[in-house]
Amino acid sequence: MTRSERLADQLDRHWHKNLRPRLNGLADEEYFWEPVRGCWSIRPRGTSVAPMSAGSGEWTVDCASADPAPAPAPVTTIAWRLAHIIVSCLGYRVGWHFGGQDVDSQTFAYAGTADEALKQLDEMYGRWNAGVRALSDADLENPPPVGPERFPMEGIILHVNRELIHHGAEISLLRDLYRWQDAAEPRRI
């Protein structure tokens, strides 16, 4: 197995055994569920609760108007977290490093349904995984020739792996909380 295949395999194993199976059956109600007031989410254009929104379609993502981001960070919905993975974690980098259409938060058409978001996720993950697997050892050791990231490609891949594992775990926890919100047993002390 080549280095690039090992790097891709690290995330691919997690993707197929942990994360992607946890997303099966995601319904729209759960996708948009707000566990607390003031969550950031994906919303119909013109209904954002955040300082600004981004996106080119009927649905936009809540976001900050400038750096630094709000502190404390707002709680985000499954819809927002999936959009973050699709656009910020994978999409930008697929466009920068593996060709094809550039992805940008301002021009991306965010998904208004869970099914549409999962299709976007699967497509972007497939493009990322194929791109990583095609890299040579020399590609991994050097910064990519285009894009703003000036670190060796291997470090970028490891960062994306951490991001997907991290955000995937957050989504999985939100699914657990959604499932148990009305059925939780009182805690016995």
C-alpha positions in Angstrom: 0.0 0.0 0.0 1.4 3.4 -0.9 1.6 6.3 1.6 -1.3 8.1 0.0 -3.4 4.9 0.1 -2.6 4.5 3.8 -3.7 8.1 4.5 -6.9 7.6 2.5 -7.5 4.3 4.2 -7.3 5.9 7.7 -10.3 8.1 6.9 -12.0 5.5 4.6 -12.2 2.9 7.4 -13.8 5.4 9.7 -16.1 6.6 7.0 -17.4 3.1 6.1 -17.5 1.6 9.6 -18.4 4.5 11.8 -19.5 7.8 10.2 -21.5 7.0 7.1 -23.6 4.2 8.7 -24.5 6.7 11.5 -26.0 9.0 8.9 -28.3 6.4 7.4 -32.0 7.3 7.9 -31.4 11.0 8.7 -34.7 12.7 8.4 -35.3 16.4 7.6 -36.8 17.0 11.1 -33.6 15.7 12.7 -31.4 17.5 10.1 -32.8 20.9 11.2 -33.4 20.1 14.9 -32.2 22.9 17.2 -31.3 21.5 20.6 -31.0 25.0 22.1 -32.2 28.5 21.2 -30.1 30.5 18.8 -28.5 27.6 16.9 -26.9 28.2 13.6 -28.3 26.1 10.8 -29.2 26.0 7.1 -32.2 28.2 6.5 -34.4 29.4 3.7 -32.9 32.5 2.2 -33.6 35.7 4.2 -34.4 33.9 7.5 -30.8 33.7 9.0 -30.4 34.3 12.8 -26.7 34.9 12.4 -24.8 38.2 11.7 -24.8 37.1 8.0 -25.5 34.1 5.8 -23.8 32.6 2.7 -24.9 30.5 -0.2 -26.3 30.9 -3.7 -29.5 28.9 -3.7 -32.8 28.9 -1.9 -31.0 27.8 1.3 -28.2 29.6 3.1 -25.8 28.8 6.0 -25.7 31.0 9.1 -22.2 32.4 9.6 -20.2 35.2 11.2 -19.7 38.5 9.5 -16.0 38.7 10.2 -13.1 37.1 12.1 -12.9 36.3 14.9 -15.9 34.1 15.1 -18.4 34.7 18.0 -17.3 33.6 21.4 -18.6 31.4 22.7 -19.3 29.7 19.4 -23.0 29.1 18.7 -24.4 25.6 18.9 -24.9 24.3 15.4 -27.4 21.8 13.9 -26.7 18.7 12.0 -27.5 20.6 8.8 -24.9 23.2 9.6 -22.3 20.6 10.6 -22.8 18.6 7.4 -22.5 21.8 5.3 -19.3 22.6 7.1 -17.9 19.2 6.2 -19.1 19.4 2.6 -17.9 22.9 1.9 -15.2 23.9 4.3 -13.5 20.6 5.1 -13.8 18.8 1.8 -15.1 21.1 -0.9 -12.5 23.9 -0.8 -9.7 21.4 -0.8 -11.1 19.2 -3.6 -11.3 22.3 -5.8 -7.9 23.6 -4.8 -5.9 20.4 -4.9 -7.8 17.9 -7.2 -9.3 20.1 -9.9 -12.8 20.4 -11.0 -15.2 23.1 -9.9 -14.1 25.4 -7.1 -16.3 25.3 -4.0 -16.9 28.6 -2.1 -19.3 29.2 0.8 -20.7 32.3 -0.9 -21.7 30.5 -4.1 -22.4 27.0 -2.8 -26.1 25.8 -3.1 -26.7 24.4 0.4 -29.0 21.4 0.8 -32.6 22.1 2.0 -33.1 18.4 2.8 -31.2 15.7 4.6 -31.2 13.5 1.5 -29.8 16.2 -0.6 -27.1 17.0 2.0 -26.1 13.3 2.2 -25.8 13.2 -1.6 -23.5 16.2 -1.5 -21.5 14.7 1.3 -21.1 11.3 -0.6 -20.1 13.1 -3.8 -17.5 15.4 -2.1 -16.1 12.6 0.0 -15.7 10.4 -3.1 -13.8 13.2 -4.9 -11.6 13.8 -1.9 -10.8 10.1 -1.4 -10.0 9.5 -5.1 -7.8 12.6 -5.1 -5.8 11.5 -2.1 -5.3 8.0 -3.4 -3.8 9.3 -6.6 -1.1 11.4 -4.9 2.6 10.4 -5.2 5.1 10.4 -2.4 6.5 13.6 -3.9 3.0 15.2 -3.9 2.6 14.3 -0.2 6.0 15.9 0.8 5.4 19.3 -0.8 2.9 22.1 -0.5 0.2 21.9 -3.2 1.0 24.0 -6.3 -2.3 25.9 -6.0 -4.6 27.1 -3.2 -3.8 29.0 0.0 -2.5 26.1 2.0 1.3 26.2 2.2 1.9 23.0 4.2 3.0 19.7 2.8 0.0 17.8 1.4 0.4 15.0 3.9 -0.3 17.4 6.7 -3.3 18.8 4.9 -4.7 15.3 4.5 -4.2 14.4 8.1 -5.9 17.7 9.1 -8.9 16.8 6.9 -9.0 13.3 8.5 -9.1 14.9 12.0 -11.8 17.3 10.9 -14.1 14.7 9.5 -13.6 12.4 12.5 -14.2 15.3 14.9 -17.3 16.8 13.2 -18.7 13.3 12.4 -18.5 12.5 16.1 -20.4 15.8 16.9 -23.1 14.8 14.3 -23.4 11.3 15.8 -23.8 12.8 19.3 -26.5 15.2 18.0 -28.3 12.1 16.5 -28.1 10.4 19.9 -29.5 13.4 21.7 -32.3 13.8 19.2 -33.2 10.1 19.6 -33.2 10.2 23.3 -34.7 13.7 24.0 -38.1 12.5 25.0 -37.2 8.9 26.2 -34.4 9.6 28.6 -34.7 8.0 32.0 -34.2 10.3 34.9 -30.7 10.0 36.4 -30.6 8.1 39.7 -28.2 9.3 42.3 
